[in-house]
Amino acid sequence: MSINRIDALFARLEQEQRAAFVPYVMAGDPDKLLSTEILLSLPNYGADMVELGMPFSDPMADGPAIQAASQRSLVNRTTVAKVLEQAAMFRTAHKDTPLILMGYANPILQFG
């Protein structure tokens, strides 16, 4: 059985006896170009893992900061396909850094 990126990260962090730095960024906020630049730069500034937000039209389970970021992202016409495009760019640039997508099931189910 192969070890996945997240398990490998937490094994390393346990050996180093430290917590993980896991920043969050909303795809498409404040715009596609800047959010992509931010996403791609995070591991260079110490991120152990990155959480990439997928915007949703009614983000009721999130706090005001993520709700506002989601709305700005949707105004910029961010779609699931565009989020996955950003994730693919991240994976190309950072082969070993875990990337987690955070969002609601509805857009994923709609996407298929």
VEXKETI-939433 format. One line per 4 residues: number of its first residue (from 1); their letters; for each residue x, y, z of N, C-alpha, C, O. Coordinates in Angstrom, 1 decimal. Example, Ala and Ser with C-alpha at 12.3 -4.5 7.8 and 13.67 -1.06 7.14 Angstrom:
1 = AS = 13.2,-5.7,7.8,12.3,-4.5,7.8,13.2,-3.3,7.8,14.2,-3.3,8.5 ~ 12.8,-2.2,7.1,13.7,-1.1,7.1,12.9,0.0,7.9,13.4,1.1,8.0
% end
This chain:
1 = MSIN = 0.8,-1.2,0.0,0.0,0.0,0.0,0.9,1.2,0.0,1.8,1.4,0.8 ~ 0.6,2.2,-0.9,1.4,3.4,-0.9,0.8,4.4,0.0,-0.4,4.4,0.3 ~ 1.7,5.2,0.6,1.3,6.3,1.5,0.9,7.5,0.7,1.6,7.9,-0.3 ~ -0.2,8.1,1.1,-0.6,9.3,0.4,0.1,10.6,0.9,0.8,10.5,2.0
5 = RIDA = -0.1,11.7,0.2,0.6,12.9,0.6,0.3,13.4,2.0,1.1,13.9,2.7 ~ -1.0,13.3,2.4,-1.4,13.7,3.7,-0.8,12.9,4.8,-0.3,13.4,5.8 ~ -0.9,11.6,4.6,-0.3,10.7,5.6,1.2,10.9,5.8,1.7,10.9,6.9 ~ 1.9,11.1,4.6,3.3,11.4,4.7,3.6,12.7,5.4,4.5,12.7,6.2
9 = LFAR = 2.8,13.7,5.1,3.0,15.0,5.8,2.8,14.8,7.3,3.7,15.3,8.1 ~ 1.8,14.2,7.8,1.5,14.1,9.2,2.6,13.2,9.9,2.9,13.4,11.1 ~ 3.1,12.2,9.2,4.2,11.4,9.7,5.4,12.2,9.9,6.1,12.1,11.0 ~ 5.7,13.1,8.9,6.9,13.9,9.1,6.7,15.0,10.2,7.6,15.2,10.9
13 = LEQE = 5.5,15.5,10.3,5.2,16.5,11.3,5.3,15.9,12.7,5.8,16.5,13.7 ~ 4.9,14.7,12.8,5.0,14.0,14.1,6.5,13.8,14.5,6.8,14.0,15.6 ~ 7.3,13.4,13.5,8.7,13.3,13.8,9.3,14.6,14.2,10.2,14.7,15.1 ~ 8.9,15.7,13.5,9.4,17.1,13.8,8.8,17.7,15.0,9.2,18.7,15.5
17 = QRAA = 7.7,17.0,15.6,7.0,17.5,16.7,6.5,18.9,16.6,6.7,19.8,17.4 ~ 5.8,19.1,15.4,5.2,20.4,15.2,3.8,20.3,14.5,3.5,19.2,14.0 ~ 3.1,21.4,14.6,1.8,21.4,13.9,1.9,21.7,12.4,3.0,22.3,12.0 ~ 0.9,21.5,11.7,0.9,21.8,10.3,0.4,23.2,10.1,-0.4,23.7,10.8
21 = FVPY = 1.0,23.9,9.1,0.6,25.2,8.6,-0.3,24.9,7.4,0.3,24.5,6.3 ~ -1.6,25.1,7.5,-2.5,24.8,6.4,-3.4,26.1,6.1,-4.4,26.2,6.6 ~ -2.8,26.9,5.2,-3.6,28.1,4.8,-4.8,27.7,3.8,-4.8,26.7,3.2 ~ -5.7,28.6,3.8,-6.9,28.5,3.0,-6.9,29.6,2.0,-6.7,30.8,2.3
25 = VMAG = -7.3,29.3,0.7,-7.5,30.3,-0.3,-8.7,30.0,-1.1,-8.9,28.8,-1.5 ~ -9.5,31.0,-1.4,-10.7,30.8,-2.2,-10.3,30.9,-3.7,-9.8,31.9,-4.1 ~ -10.6,29.9,-4.5,-10.3,30.0,-5.9,-11.1,31.1,-6.5,-12.3,31.3,-6.2 ~ -10.5,31.9,-7.3,-11.2,33.0,-8.0,-11.3,34.3,-7.2,-12.0,35.2,-7.7
29 = DPDK = -10.8,34.4,-6.0,-10.9,35.6,-5.2,-9.5,36.1,-4.8,-8.7,35.4,-4.3 ~ -9.2,37.3,-5.1,-10.1,38.4,-5.6,-10.4,38.3,-7.2,-11.3,38.9,-7.7 ~ -9.5,37.6,-7.9,-9.7,37.3,-9.3,-8.9,36.0,-9.6,-8.1,35.5,-8.8 ~ -9.1,35.5,-10.8,-8.5,34.2,-11.1,-6.9,34.3,-11.1,-6.3,33.4,-10.6
33 = LLST = -6.4,35.3,-11.7,-4.9,35.5,-11.8,-4.3,35.6,-10.4,-3.4,34.8,-10.1 ~ -4.8,36.5,-9.6,-4.2,36.7,-8.3,-4.4,35.5,-7.4,-3.5,35.1,-6.6 ~ -5.6,34.9,-7.4,-5.8,33.7,-6.6,-4.9,32.5,-7.0,-4.5,31.7,-6.1 ~ -4.6,32.4,-8.3,-3.7,31.4,-8.8,-2.3,31.7,-8.3,-1.6,30.8,-7.8
37 = EILL = -1.9,32.9,-8.4,-0.6,33.3,-7.9,-0.4,33.0,-6.4,0.6,32.5,-5.9 ~ -1.4,33.4,-5.6,-1.4,33.1,-4.2,-1.3,31.6,-3.9,-0.5,31.2,-3.1 ~ -2.2,30.9,-4.6,-2.2,29.4,-4.4,-0.8,28.8,-4.7,-0.3,28.0,-3.9 ~ -0.3,29.2,-5.8,1.0,28.6,-6.2,2.2,29.0,-5.3,3.2,28.3,-5.2
41 = SLPN = 2.1,30.2,-4.6,3.1,30.7,-3.8,3.1,30.1,-2.4,4.2,30.1,-1.7 ~ 2.0,29.6,-1.9,1.9,29.2,-0.5,2.9,28.2,0.0,3.5,28.4,1.0 ~ 3.2,27.1,-0.8,4.3,26.2,-0.3,5.7,26.9,-0.2,6.5,26.5,0.6 ~ 5.9,27.9,-1.0,7.2,28.6,-1.0,7.3,29.5,0.3,8.4,29.9,0.7
45 = YGAD = 6.2,29.7,1.0,6.2,30.5,2.2,5.9,29.7,3.4,5.5,30.2,4.5 ~ 6.1,28.4,3.3,6.0,27.5,4.5,4.7,26.7,4.6,4.6,25.9,5.6 ~ 3.8,26.8,3.7,2.5,26.0,3.8,2.9,24.5,3.7,3.6,24.1,2.8 ~ 2.4,23.7,4.7,2.6,22.3,4.7,1.6,21.6,3.8,1.9,20.6,3.2
49 = MVEL = 0.4,22.1,3.8,-0.7,21.6,3.0,-1.6,22.9,2.7,-1.5,23.9,3.4 ~ -2.3,22.8,1.6,-3.1,24.0,1.2,-4.6,23.5,1.0,-4.9,22.5,0.5 ~ -5.5,24.4,1.5,-6.9,24.2,1.3,-7.4,25.2,0.3,-7.3,26.4,0.5 ~ -8.0,24.6,-0.8,-8.5,25.5,-1.9,-10.0,25.5,-1.8,-10.7,24.4,-2.0
53 = GMPF = -10.6,26.6,-1.6,-12.0,26.8,-1.5,-12.7,26.8,-2.9,-12.2,27.4,-3.8 ~ -13.8,26.1,-3.0,-14.7,26.1,-4.2,-15.9,27.0,-3.8,-16.6,26.7,-2.9 ~ -16.1,28.1,-4.6,-17.2,29.0,-4.2,-18.6,28.3,-4.4,-18.8,27.4,-5.2 ~ -19.5,28.8,-3.5,-20.9,28.3,-3.5,-21.8,29.4,-3.4,-21.5,30.4,-2.7
57 = SDPM = -23.0,29.4,-4.0,-23.9,30.5,-4.0,-24.6,30.8,-2.7,-25.1,31.9,-2.4 ~ -24.7,29.8,-1.8,-25.4,29.9,-0.6,-24.5,29.3,0.6,-24.9,28.3,1.1 ~ -23.4,29.9,0.9,-22.4,29.2,1.8,-22.8,29.4,3.3,-22.1,30.1,4.0 ~ -23.9,28.9,3.7,-24.5,29.1,5.0,-23.7,28.5,6.2,-23.7,29.0,7.3
61 = ADGP = -22.9,27.5,5.9,-22.2,26.8,7.0,-20.8,27.5,7.2,-20.1,27.1,8.1 ~ -20.5,28.5,6.4,-19.2,29.2,6.6,-19.4,30.5,7.3,-20.5,31.1,7.3 ~ -18.3,31.1,7.8,-18.3,32.4,8.4,-18.3,33.5,7.4,-18.3,33.2,6.2 ~ -18.4,34.7,7.9,-18.5,35.9,7.0,-17.4,36.0,6.0,-17.6,36.5,4.9
65 = AIQA = -16.2,35.7,6.5,-15.0,35.9,5.6,-15.1,35.0,4.4,-14.9,35.4,3.2 ~ -15.4,33.7,4.6,-15.5,32.7,3.5,-16.7,33.0,2.7,-16.7,32.8,1.5 ~ -17.8,33.4,3.3,-19.0,33.8,2.5,-18.7,34.9,1.6,-19.1,34.8,0.4 ~ -18.0,35.9,2.0,-17.7,37.1,1.2,-16.8,36.7,0.1,-16.9,37.1,-1.1
69 = ASQR = -15.8,35.8,0.4,-14.8,35.4,-0.6,-15.5,34.6,-1.7,-15.3,34.7,-2.9 ~ -16.5,33.7,-1.2,-17.2,32.9,-2.2,-18.1,33.8,-3.1,-18.1,33.5,-4.3 ~ -18.7,34.8,-2.6,-19.5,35.7,-3.4,-18.6,36.4,-4.4,-19.0,36.6,-5.6 ~ -17.5,36.9,-4.0,-16.6,37.6,-4.9,-16.1,36.7,-6.0,-16.0,37.1,-7.2
73 = SLVN = -15.8,35.4,-5.6,-15.4,34.4,-6.6,-16.5,34.2,-7.6,-16.2,34.0,-8.8 ~ -17.7,34.0,-7.2,-18.8,33.8,-8.1,-19.0,35.0,-9.0,-19.4,34.8,-10.2 ~ -18.8,36.2,-8.5,-19.0,37.4,-9.4,-17.9,37.3,-10.5,-18.2,37.8,-11.6 ~ -16.8,36.7,-10.2,-15.7,36.5,-11.2,-15.9,35.3,-12.1,-15.0,34.9,-12.9
77 = RTTV = -17.1,34.7,-12.0,-17.5,33.5,-12.8,-16.6,32.3,-12.6,-16.4,31.5,-13.5 ~ -16.2,32.1,-11.3,-15.5,30.9,-11.0,-16.4,29.7,-11.0,-17.5,29.7,-10.4 ~ -16.0,28.6,-11.7,-16.8,27.4,-11.8,-16.0,26.2,-11.2,-14.8,26.4,-10.9 ~ -16.6,25.1,-11.1,-15.9,23.9,-10.6,-14.8,23.5,-11.5,-13.7,23.2,-11.1
81 = AKVL = -15.0,23.7,-12.8,-14.0,23.4,-13.8,-12.8,24.3,-13.6,-11.6,23.8,-13.8 ~ -13.0,25.6,-13.4,-11.9,26.5,-13.2,-11.1,26.2,-11.9,-9.9,26.4,-11.8 ~ -11.9,25.8,-10.8,-11.2,25.4,-9.6,-10.3,24.2,-9.8,-9.2,24.1,-9.4 ~ -10.8,23.2,-10.6,-10.0,22.0,-10.9,-8.8,22.4,-11.7,-7.8,21.7,-11.6
85 = EQAA = -9.0,23.3,-12.6,-7.8,23.9,-13.4,-6.7,24.4,-12.5,-5.6,24.1,-12.7 ~ -7.1,25.2,-11.5,-6.2,25.7,-10.5,-5.5,24.6,-9.7,-4.3,24.6,-9.5 ~ -6.3,23.6,-9.3,-5.8,22.5,-8.6,-4.7,21.7,-9.5,-3.7,21.3,-8.9 ~ -5.0,21.6,-10.7,-4.1,20.9,-11.6,-2.8,21.7,-11.8,-1.7,21.1,-11.8
89 = MFRT = -2.9,23.0,-11.8,-1.7,23.9,-11.9,-0.8,23.7,-10.6,0.4,23.6,-10.6 ~ -1.5,23.7,-9.5,-0.9,23.5,-8.2,-0.1,22.2,-8.2,1.0,22.1,-7.7 ~ -0.8,21.1,-8.6,-0.2,19.8,-8.6,1.0,19.7,-9.5,2.0,19.1,-9.1 ~ 1.0,20.4,-10.6,2.2,20.4,-11.5,3.3,21.1,-10.8,4.5,20.7,-10.9
93 = AHKD = 3.0,22.2,-10.1,4.1,23.0,-9.5,4.6,22.4,-8.2,5.8,22.6,-7.8 ~ 3.7,21.7,-7.5,4.1,21.2,-6.1,3.6,19.8,-6.0,2.5,19.5,-5.5 ~ 4.5,18.9,-6.5,4.1,17.5,-6.6,3.8,16.8,-5.2,3.0,15.9,-5.1 ~ 4.5,17.3,-4.2,4.4,16.6,-2.9,3.5,17.3,-1.8,3.2,16.7,-0.8
97 = TPLI = 3.2,18.5,-2.1,2.4,19.3,-1.1,0.9,18.8,-1.2,0.3,19.0,-2.3 ~ 0.3,18.4,-0.1,-1.1,18.0,-0.1,-2.0,19.2,-0.5,-1.7,20.3,0.0 ~ -3.0,19.0,-1.3,-4.0,20.0,-1.6,-5.4,19.4,-1.3,-5.7,18.3,-1.8 ~ -6.1,20.2,-0.5,-7.5,19.7,-0.2,-8.5,20.7,-0.8,-8.3,21.9,-0.6
101 = LMGY = -9.5,20.2,-1.4,-10.6,21.1,-1.9,-11.6,21.2,-0.8,-12.1,20.1,-0.3 ~ -12.1,22.4,-0.5,-13.1,22.6,0.4,-14.3,23.2,-0.2,-14.2,24.2,-0.9 ~ -15.5,22.6,-0.1,-16.7,23.2,-0.7,-17.9,22.4,-0.3,-17.9,21.5,0.6 ~ -18.9,22.6,-1.0,-20.2,21.9,-0.8,-20.4,20.8,-1.8,-19.8,20.9,-2.9
105 = ANPI = -21.2,19.8,-1.5,-21.4,18.7,-2.4,-22.2,19.1,-3.6,-22.0,18.6,-4.7 ~ -23.1,20.1,-3.5,-24.0,20.4,-4.6,-23.3,20.8,-5.9,-23.7,20.2,-7.0 ~ -22.3,21.6,-5.9,-21.6,21.9,-7.2,-20.9,20.7,-7.8,-20.9,20.6,-9.0 ~ -20.3,19.9,-6.9,-19.7,18.7,-7.4,-20.7,17.7,-8.0,-20.4,17.2,-9.1
109 = LQFG = -21.8,17.5,-7.4,-22.8,16.7,-8.0,-23.4,17.2,-9.3,-23.6,16.5,-10.2 ~ -23.5,18.5,-9.4,-24.0,19.2,-10.6,-23.0,19.0,-11.7,-23.3,18.8,-12.9 ~ -21.7,19.1,-11.3,-20.6,19.0,-12.3,-20.5,17.6,-12.9,-20.2,17.4,-14.1 ~ -20.8,16.6,-12.0,-20.8,15.2,-12.5,-19.5,14.5,-12.3,-19.4,13.3,-12.6
% end
